[in-house]
């Protein structure tokens, strides 16, 4: 029962956060500085999630096959390959490195 209470509480808090923006701002325009912070928030959170997933607890479980896949995505992105193709390349490199090593 406690687990379902926690799930419901997290869902309600999430809905509350998502509703707070339109309710508080309404039709007003956001200041440019705040819009810049919000625009940079998603990439920063994504980078943090990738880093914590990659490193494991206390940097003890670094998965080098994921590092190879991320490197492949970085290289293909720098070569101006479309995003979906870059991600597919990273998946192939990760799978191949796990298969062969």
Residue frames as qw, qx, qy, qz and C-alpha x, y, z in Angstrom:
[[0.000, 0.884, 0.467, 0.000, 0.00, 0.00, 0.00],
 [0.324, -0.765, 0.094, 0.549, 2.87, 2.37, 0.75],
 [0.408, -0.070, 0.585, 0.698, 4.30, 1.88, -2.73],
 [0.156, 0.628, 0.644, 0.409, 1.03, 2.89, -4.39],
 [0.206, -0.912, -0.254, 0.249, 0.78, 5.91, -2.10],
 [0.400, -0.538, 0.323, 0.668, 4.30, 6.96, -3.17],
 [0.331, 0.229, 0.672, 0.622, 3.44, 6.47, -6.85],
 [0.015, 0.821, 0.546, 0.166, 0.29, 8.56, -6.50],
 [0.314, -0.844, -0.062, 0.431, 2.16, 11.28, -4.60],
 [0.398, -0.296, 0.474, 0.727, 4.90, 11.50, -7.25],
 [0.229, 0.476, 0.687, 0.499, 2.26, 11.62, -10.01],
 [0.104, -0.902, -0.416, 0.045, 0.39, 14.46, -8.27],
 [0.366, -0.712, 0.151, 0.580, 3.57, 16.45, -7.70],
 [0.388, -0.010, 0.609, 0.692, 4.54, 15.96, -11.35],
 [0.114, 0.691, 0.626, 0.343, 1.13, 17.15, -12.54],
 [0.252, -0.893, -0.236, 0.288, 1.39, 20.11, -10.18],
 [0.398, -0.485, 0.335, 0.703, 4.77, 21.14, -11.58],
 [0.290, 0.235, 0.674, 0.637, 3.55, 20.83, -15.15],
 [0.025, -0.798, -0.568, -0.201, 0.45, 22.90, -14.41],
 [0.377, -0.709, -0.180, 0.568, 2.31, 25.57, -12.45],
 [0.344, -0.113, 0.368, 0.857, 3.93, 27.15, -15.52],
 [0.020, -0.462, -0.581, -0.670, 0.78, 27.95, -17.48],
 [0.355, -0.769, -0.530, 0.044, -1.13, 28.88, -14.33],
 [0.443, -0.640, -0.096, 0.621, 1.51, 31.29, -13.04],
 [0.267, -0.204, 0.379, 0.862, 2.61, 32.79, -16.36],
 [0.452, 0.665, 0.459, -0.378, -0.63, 32.73, -18.29],
 [0.627, 0.702, 0.245, 0.232, -0.25, 34.78, -21.46],
 [0.182, -0.934, 0.241, 0.192, 2.66, 36.84, -20.18],
 [0.722, 0.581, -0.329, 0.183, 5.96, 36.71, -21.98],
 [0.840, -0.420, -0.065, 0.339, 8.91, 35.22, -20.15],
 [0.104, -0.909, 0.318, 0.247, 11.98, 37.36, -19.57],
 [0.700, 0.583, -0.410, -0.029, 14.77, 36.48, -22.01],
 [0.004, -0.557, 0.770, -0.313, 17.13, 35.52, -19.21],
 [0.651, -0.090, 0.627, -0.417, 14.63, 33.01, -17.78],
 [0.860, 0.438, 0.003, -0.261, 13.90, 31.61, -21.24],
 [0.438, 0.649, -0.616, 0.090, 17.64, 31.05, -21.71],
 [0.283, -0.376, 0.799, -0.375, 17.91, 29.18, -18.43],
 [0.796, 0.149, 0.431, -0.397, 14.92, 27.00, -19.30],
 [0.752, 0.581, -0.260, -0.171, 16.37, 26.27, -22.75],
 [0.314, 0.572, -0.729, 0.207, 19.63, 25.08, -21.18],
 [0.590, -0.344, 0.558, -0.472, 17.97, 23.05, -18.43],
 [0.951, 0.170, 0.094, -0.242, 17.00, 20.03, -20.56],
 [0.716, 0.516, -0.433, 0.184, 20.48, 19.41, -22.04],
 [0.046, -0.571, 0.655, -0.493, 22.06, 19.79, -18.59],
 [0.752, -0.191, 0.446, -0.447, 19.64, 17.28, -17.06],
 [0.933, 0.328, -0.100, -0.107, 20.19, 14.87, -19.95],
 [0.455, 0.605, -0.573, 0.313, 23.96, 15.13, -19.55],
 [0.338, -0.460, 0.639, -0.516, 23.63, 14.42, -15.83],
 [0.896, 0.009, 0.266, -0.356, 21.44, 11.40, -16.45],
 [0.832, 0.467, -0.294, 0.056, 23.82, 10.01, -19.06],
 [0.205, 0.622, -0.630, 0.417, 26.81, 10.57, -16.79],
 [0.531, -0.349, 0.599, -0.487, 25.26, 8.90, -13.76],
 [0.947, 0.169, 0.129, -0.239, 24.09, 5.97, -15.89],
 [0.694, 0.586, -0.390, 0.152, 27.50, 5.65, -17.50],
 [0.104, 0.622, -0.632, 0.451, 29.62, 5.90, -14.37],
 [0.712, -0.281, -0.642, 0.043, 27.73, 3.71, -11.94],
 [0.559, -0.821, -0.111, -0.035, 27.99, 4.14, -8.18],
 [0.473, -0.780, 0.300, 0.280, 31.19, 5.97, -7.18],
 [0.409, 0.727, -0.479, -0.273, 32.65, 5.56, -10.69],
 [0.470, -0.336, 0.816, -0.014, 33.11, 1.84, -10.07],
 [0.634, 0.303, 0.711, 0.008, 30.96, 0.51, -12.88],
 [0.231, 0.635, -0.289, -0.678, 32.08, 2.50, -15.93],
 [0.784, 0.333, 0.523, 0.019, 30.73, 0.75, -19.01],
 [0.230, -0.476, 0.469, 0.708, 33.35, 1.30, -21.70],
 [0.279, 0.340, 0.789, 0.430, 31.05, 0.00, -24.42],
 [0.057, 0.882, 0.456, -0.107, 28.70, 2.90, -23.69],
 [0.238, -0.736, 0.205, 0.600, 31.68, 5.25, -23.88],
 [0.314, -0.065, 0.707, 0.631, 32.44, 3.91, -27.36],
 [0.166, 0.641, 0.717, 0.220, 28.82, 4.44, -28.42],
 [0.090, -0.914, -0.226, 0.326, 28.76, 7.99, -27.04],
 [0.305, -0.518, 0.430, 0.673, 32.03, 8.73, -28.82],
 [0.289, 0.243, 0.765, 0.522, 30.52, 7.45, -32.09],
 [0.062, 0.834, 0.548, 0.007, 27.48, 9.68, -31.61],
 [0.224, -0.821, 0.040, 0.524, 29.72, 12.66, -30.89],
 [0.325, -0.269, 0.598, 0.682, 31.86, 12.08, -33.99],
 [0.214, 0.448, 0.759, 0.421, 28.89, 11.58, -36.27],
 [0.035, -0.890, -0.410, 0.194, 27.19, 14.67, -34.86],
 [0.253, -0.694, 0.240, 0.630, 30.31, 16.73, -35.52],
 [0.252, -0.044, 0.728, 0.636, 30.23, 15.43, -39.10],
 [0.403, 0.207, -0.016, -0.891, 26.70, 16.90, -39.42],
 [0.211, -0.147, -0.934, -0.247, 24.98, 13.51, -39.73],
 [0.524, -0.463, -0.246, -0.671, 21.24, 13.62, -38.93],
 [0.400, -0.466, 0.571, -0.545, 20.42, 12.94, -35.28],
 [0.925, -0.024, 0.192, -0.328, 18.59, 9.67, -35.86],
 [0.836, 0.430, -0.309, 0.143, 21.45, 8.30, -37.95],
 [0.133, 0.618, -0.596, 0.495, 23.97, 9.40, -35.31],
 [0.641, -0.339, 0.482, -0.491, 22.03, 7.62, -32.57],
 [0.970, 0.185, 0.002, -0.156, 21.74, 4.51, -34.74],
 [0.588, 0.576, -0.483, 0.300, 25.49, 4.61, -35.30],
 [0.193, -0.541, 0.616, -0.539, 26.06, 4.82, -31.55],
 [0.858, -0.131, 0.304, -0.394, 23.75, 1.87, -30.95],
 [0.908, 0.366, -0.201, 0.026, 25.57, -0.21, -33.56],
 [0.342, 0.608, -0.574, 0.428, 28.99, 0.66, -32.14],
 [0.468, -0.436, 0.550, -0.537, 27.84, -0.15, -28.59],
 [0.943, 0.030, 0.173, -0.281, 26.32, -3.46, -29.65],
 [0.793, 0.485, -0.335, 0.153, 29.37, -4.41, -31.71],
 [0.120, 0.603, -0.625, 0.480, 31.78, -3.56, -28.90],
 [0.669, -0.304, 0.489, -0.471, 29.71, -5.63, -26.46],
 [0.962, 0.218, 0.004, -0.165, 29.64, -8.54, -28.91],
 [0.736, 0.510, -0.352, 0.273, 33.35, -8.54, -29.75],
 [0.198, 0.466, -0.601, 0.618, 34.83, -7.52, -26.38]]
